[in-house]
Amino acid sequence: LAQEILPFAMLFGSMLAFWRLTRSSELLVARAAGVSAWQFLAPAVLLAVAIGVLVVTVFNPVASVLRNRYDSLENRVLKGRTSEFALSRTGLWLRQRDADGFGIIHALRVAPDGELLDVTVLQFREDDRIVRRLDAPSARLEERNWRLNDAWSWRPGESSTPIGAFVLPTTMTASSLQESFAAPETLSFWELPGFITLLETAGFSAH
């Protein structure tokens, strides 16, 4: 909120200061003494630039960390989201709960049409013991399920076996997946170039 208000505070504060100088005829005296308009505007301009640089380079990173923390608590405590989303240089990571435990879905990249490529699914019980691993060249989010194509299945103590098309239930929807992206306010000014590169490498649009 402070970041949104600050530009207007600077604008109206400067206008008020010069209005008061005009009412007291100080600007008129300064002009009559040969002081140019740029000379008495210079302090306000320099102050605005200095505060702007401090806000972007120092205050914004602090505010973004606090906003990110707030969003994380809101999603977990108030909204009760059961799915978690992360994007890193190793690809796309999704965590979702199911009836018997939870699953982790990893994809190296995302196709332009939204299809996940080079997909690995790890399914765990509540005690964090792995139940099954699924590997597929692609997966698509449909109505309340992930459809894996040409999948292979592996269970502890067994060898991998091809299972073809496989449907994995999920509570995630396309809209909730899009909402899982970090809000712009949670990104620091210094993190923007790296995050843009990360999105484009994963196959998402950085717009």
BASE-995487 format. One record per residue (C-alpha): chain; x, y, z; residue number from 1. Coordinates in nm, 4 decimals. Layout:
REM BASE-995487
<'A', <X, Y, Z>, NUM> ...
END
This chain:
REM BASE-995487
<'A', <0.0000, 0.0000, 0.0000>, 1> <'A', <0.2840, 0.2378, 0.0825>, 2> <'A', <0.4412, 0.1744, -0.2581>, 3> <'A', <0.1144, 0.2645, -0.4322>, 4> <'A', <0.0587, 0.5791, -0.2265>, 5> <'A', <0.4146, 0.7154, -0.2386>, 6> <'A', <0.4094, 0.8592, -0.5966>, 7> <'A', <0.0874, 1.0474, -0.5219>, 8> <'A', <0.2248, 1.1664, -0.1888>, 9> <'A', <0.5300, 1.3084, -0.3677>, 10> <'A', <0.3123, 1.4705, -0.6365>, 11> <'A', <0.0624, 1.6379, -0.4042>, 12> <'A', <0.3311, 1.7230, -0.1478>, 13> <'A', <0.5303, 1.9087, -0.4130>, 14> <'A', <0.2194, 2.0860, -0.5422>, 15> <'A', <0.1284, 2.1966, -0.1885>, 16> <'A', <0.4810, 2.3232, -0.1201>, 17> <'A', <0.4939, 2.5345, -0.4375>, 18> <'A', <0.1374, 2.6594, -0.3840>, 19> <'A', <0.2336, 2.7857, -0.0390>, 20> <'A', <0.5496, 2.9485, -0.1787>, 21> <'A', <0.3348, 3.1190, -0.4420>, 22> <'A', <0.0844, 3.2478, -0.1841>, 23> <'A', <0.3653, 3.3974, 0.0246>, 24> <'A', <0.5154, 3.5550, -0.2915>, 25> <'A', <0.8471, 3.3772, -0.2313>, 26> <'A', <0.8536, 3.2345, -0.5825>, 27> <'A', <0.7840, 3.5798, -0.7227>, 28> <'A', <1.0768, 3.7259, -0.5257>, 29> <'A', <1.3028, 3.4396, -0.6346>, 30> <'A', <1.2154, 3.4967, -0.9996>, 31> <'A', <1.2712, 3.8734, -0.9644>, 32> <'A', <1.6137, 3.8017, -0.8130>, 33> <'A', <1.7115, 3.6074, -1.1263>, 34> <'A', <1.6542, 3.2503, -0.9974>, 35> <'A', <1.5250, 3.0303, -1.2802>, 36> <'A', <1.2294, 2.7942, -1.2457>, 37> <'A', <1.4628, 2.4951, -1.2880>, 38> <'A', <1.6725, 2.6108, -0.9920>, 39> <'A', <1.3876, 2.6111, -0.7419>, 40> <'A', <1.2419, 2.2923, -0.8936>, 41> <'A', <1.5769, 2.1117, -0.8624>, 42> <'A', <1.5469, 2.0229, -0.4872>, 43> <'A', <1.2035, 1.8659, -0.5373>, 44> <'A', <1.3168, 1.6742, -0.8476>, 45> <'A', <1.6367, 1.5474, -0.6838>, 46> <'A', <1.4489, 1.4448, -0.3693>, 47> <'A', <1.1894, 1.2576, -0.5759>, 48> <'A', <1.4620, 1.0737, -0.7697>, 49> <'A', <1.6510, 0.9823, -0.4519>, 50> <'A', <1.3373, 0.8523, -0.2770>, 51> <'A', <1.2367, 0.6638, -0.5938>, 52> <'A', <1.5727, 0.4889, -0.6147>, 53> <'A', <1.5579, 0.3913, -0.2452>, 54> <'A', <1.2026, 0.2597, -0.2781>, 55> <'A', <1.2815, 0.0471, -0.5857>, 56> <'A', <1.6167, -0.0898, -0.4690>, 57> <'A', <1.5679, -0.1205, -0.0905>, 58> <'A', <1.2050, -0.0894, 0.0173>, 59> <'A', <1.0588, -0.2975, -0.2674>, 60> <'A', <1.2664, -0.6131, -0.1921>, 61> <'A', <1.1656, -0.5965, 0.1753>, 62> <'A', <0.7993, -0.5404, 0.0883>, 63> <'A', <0.8012, -0.8266, -0.1634>, 64> <'A', <0.9363, -1.0711, 0.0961>, 65> <'A', <0.6658, -0.9686, 0.3438>, 66> <'A', <0.3931, -0.9919, 0.0763>, 67> <'A', <0.5143, -1.3373, -0.0251>, 68> <'A', <0.4996, -1.4495, 0.3376>, 69> <'A', <0.1494, -1.3070, 0.3721>, 70> <'A', <0.0255, -1.4854, 0.0563>, 71> <'A', <0.1737, -1.8141, 0.1770>, 72> <'A', <-0.0032, -1.7884, 0.5136>, 73> <'A', <-0.3291, -1.6797, 0.3497>, 74> <'A', <-0.3284, -1.9761, 0.1101>, 75> <'A', <-0.2536, -2.2267, 0.3857>, 76> <'A', <-0.4633, -2.0916, 0.6750>, 77> <'A', <-0.7549, -1.9021, 0.5190>, 78> <'A', <-0.8010, -2.0567, 0.1739>, 79> <'A', <-0.6952, -2.4090, 0.2735>, 80> <'A', <-0.5308, -2.4901, -0.0579>, 81> <'A', <-0.4150, -2.8512, -0.0806>, 82> <'A', <-0.1926, -2.8020, -0.3839>, 83> <'A', <0.1438, -2.6300, -0.3949>, 84> <'A', <0.3222, -2.4978, -0.6992>, 85> <'A', <0.6883, -2.4149, -0.7586>, 86> <'A', <0.8897, -2.3181, -1.0635>, 87> <'A', <1.2673, -2.3576, -1.0603>, 88> <'A', <1.5539, -2.4091, -1.3002>, 89> <'A', <1.4921, -2.7844, -1.2753>, 90> <'A', <1.1389, -2.7455, -1.4122>, 91> <'A', <0.7833, -2.7286, -1.2843>, 92> <'A', <0.6929, -2.8863, -0.9477>, 93> <'A', <0.3410, -2.9540, -0.8181>, 94> <'A', <0.2403, -3.1054, -0.4872>, 95> <'A', <-0.1126, -3.2339, -0.4358>, 96> <'A', <-0.2922, -3.4438, -0.1769>, 97> <'A', <-0.4950, -3.7546, -0.2512>, 98> <'A', <-0.6971, -4.0095, -0.0570>, 99> <'A', <-0.3964, -4.2138, 0.0616>, 100> <'A', <-0.1273, -3.9471, 0.0980>, 101> <'A', <0.0206, -3.6997, -0.1435>, 102> <'A', <0.1871, -3.6839, -0.4824>, 103> <'A', <0.4610, -3.4762, -0.6406>, 104> <'A', <0.4418, -3.4002, -1.0126>, 105> <'A', <0.7531, -3.2808, -1.1939>, 106> <'A', <0.7785, -3.1634, -1.5554>, 107> <'A', <1.0933, -3.0395, -1.7259>, 108> <'A', <0.9023, -2.7907, -1.9387>, 109> <'A', <0.5581, -2.6853, -2.0589>, 110> <'A', <0.4383, -2.6890, -2.4201>, 111> <'A', <0.2729, -2.3747, -2.5675>, 112> <'A', <-0.0687, -2.5428, -2.5432>, 113> <'A', <-0.0236, -2.6075, -2.1678>, 114> <'A', <0.0774, -2.9750, -2.1932>, 115> <'A', <0.3465, -3.0878, -1.9465>, 116> <'A', <0.6496, -3.2579, -2.1049>, 117> <'A', <0.8918, -3.5158, -1.9578>, 118> <'A', <0.6692, -3.5843, -1.6581>, 119> <'A', <0.7533, -3.7749, -1.3407>, 120> <'A', <0.4949, -3.8457, -1.0682>, 121> <'A', <0.5978, -3.9638, -0.7220>, 122> <'A', <0.3199, -4.0922, -0.4960>, 123> <'A', <0.3742, -4.1147, -0.1192>, 124> <'A', <0.1818, -4.2433, 0.1813>, 125> <'A', <0.1156, -4.0192, 0.4808>, 126> <'A', <0.4344, -4.1538, 0.6478>, 127> <'A', <0.6392, -4.0240, 0.3496>, 128> <'A', <0.7094, -4.3750, 0.2144>, 129> <'A', <0.7030, -4.3901, -0.1647>, 130> <'A', <0.4243, -4.6010, -0.3128>, 131> <'A', <0.4740, -4.5622, -0.6861>, 132> <'A', <0.6613, -4.3688, -0.9517>, 133> <'A', <0.5101, -4.2843, -1.2891>, 134> <'A', <0.7059, -4.1601, -1.5904>, 135> <'A', <0.5488, -4.0239, -1.9070>, 136> <'A', <0.6647, -3.8141, -2.2032>, 137> <'A', <0.3621, -3.5849, -2.1598>, 138> <'A', <0.0638, -3.5118, -1.9363>, 139> <'A', <-0.2420, -3.2920, -1.9774>, 140> <'A', <-0.4712, -3.1450, -1.7120>, 141> <'A', <-0.8319, -3.2403, -1.7860>, 142> <'A', <-1.1498, -3.2214, -1.5782>, 143> <'A', <-1.0350, -3.3212, -1.2273>, 144> <'A', <-0.7520, -3.5459, -1.3484>, 145> <'A', <-0.4108, -3.5577, -1.5107>, 146> <'A', <-0.3954, -3.7752, -1.8222>, 147> <'A', <-0.0475, -3.9263, -1.8677>, 148> <'A', <0.0397, -4.0616, -2.2130>, 149> <'A', <0.2582, -4.3702, -2.2741>, 150> <'A', <0.3263, -4.3949, -1.9010>, 151> <'A', <0.5557, -4.6373, -1.7176>, 152> <'A', <0.4885, -4.7485, -1.3604>, 153> <'A', <0.7366, -4.8535, -1.0935>, 154> <'A', <0.6701, -4.9781, -0.7394>, 155> <'A', <0.9263, -5.0580, -0.4668>, 156> <'A', <1.0646, -5.4071, -0.5216>, 157> <'A', <0.9278, -5.4324, -0.8745>, 158> <'A', <1.0603, -5.3517, -1.2209>, 159> <'A', <0.9174, -5.0767, -1.4391>, 160> <'A', <0.6231, -5.1777, -1.6563>, 161> <'A', <0.4463, -4.9867, -1.9396>, 162> <'A', <0.0839, -4.9020, -1.8586>, 163> <'A', <-0.0054, -4.6788, -2.1554>, 164> <'A', <-0.2508, -4.3977, -2.0851>, 165> <'A', <-0.2995, -4.3352, -1.7145>, 166> <'A', <-0.5477, -4.1069, -1.5358>, 167> <'A', <-0.4338, -3.9485, -1.2092>, 168> <'A', <-0.7119, -3.7820, -1.0028>, 169> <'A', <-0.6489, -3.4255, -0.8879>, 170> <'A', <-0.8298, -3.1372, -0.7205>, 171> <'A', <-0.6374, -2.8907, -0.9358>, 172> <'A', <-0.7966, -2.7004, -1.2227>, 173> <'A', <-0.6459, -2.4902, -1.5007>, 174> <'A', <-0.7556, -2.1704, -1.3268>, 175> <'A', <-0.6100, -2.2742, -0.9908>, 176> <'A', <-0.2847, -2.3638, -1.1656>, 177> <'A', <-0.2642, -2.0159, -1.3175>, 178> <'A', <-0.3477, -1.8568, -0.9814>, 179> <'A', <-0.0573, -2.0482, -0.8263>, 180> <'A', <0.1934, -1.8224, -1.0010>, 181> <'A', <0.3486, -1.5686, -0.7702>, 182> <'A', <0.1708, -1.2343, -0.7651>, 183> <'A', <0.3778, -0.9513, -0.9174>, 184> <'A', <0.3894, -0.7825, -0.5760>, 185> <'A', <0.5799, -1.0787, -0.4295>, 186> <'A', <0.8686, -1.0410, -0.6755>, 187> <'A', <1.1593, -0.8183, -0.5842>, 188> <'A', <1.2869, -0.5676, -0.8401>, 189> <'A', <1.6199, -0.7570, -0.8420>, 190> <'A', <1.4483, -1.0932, -0.9067>, 191> <'A', <1.2597, -0.9853, -1.2204>, 192> <'A', <1.5285, -1.0648, -1.4848>, 193> <'A', <1.5906, -1.4126, -1.3431>, 194> <'A', <1.2193, -1.4883, -1.3083>, 195> <'A', <1.1508, -1.3790, -1.6670>, 196> <'A', <1.4282, -1.6095, -1.7923>, 197> <'A', <1.2942, -1.8918, -1.5742>, 198> <'A', <0.9394, -1.8580, -1.7109>, 199> <'A', <1.0491, -1.8474, -2.0741>, 200> <'A', <1.2833, -2.1456, -2.0276>, 201> <'A', <0.9971, -2.3476, -1.8768>, 202> <'A', <0.7733, -2.2599, -2.1712>, 203> <'A', <0.5463, -2.0008, -2.0071>, 204> <'A', <0.4875, -1.6499, -2.1338>, 205> <'A', <0.6536, -1.3873, -1.9146>, 206> <'A', <0.3892, -1.1257, -2.0017>, 207> 
END
